[in-house]
């Protein structure tokens, strides 16, 4: 399997066990097509050939679009993970304060400052 085929398949991840491969190919093509113009957009059968490594040649602009889509996917996943971690920290801080607000005050304040310092949430959970 070529690197570009593997990259193209990664665009469709995560996949559920019940999902048809056809839907995954379509999702990968849609992600790639965001970085292609007009006639250059991948049609289903072109995407099918890339998915299965049957394409005799993957054009440079197609490779660039697949790589750009994969980079964008990773960026969004990282951003979502970071946001989820900030939310979890805010929830933990809230729970910590509910248990004993005086005993853990200094620790809770340090956590809050770190979260807010990283572009996190304020005490009310707002951005």
ABEGO torsion letter per residue (X at the ends): XBAAAAAAAAAAOBBBAABBAAAAAAAAAAAAAAABBEAABBBAAAAAAAAAGABABBBAAAAAAAAAAAAAAAAAAAAAAAAAAAAAAAAAAAAAAAABAAAAAAAAAAAAAAAAAAGBBBAAGBX
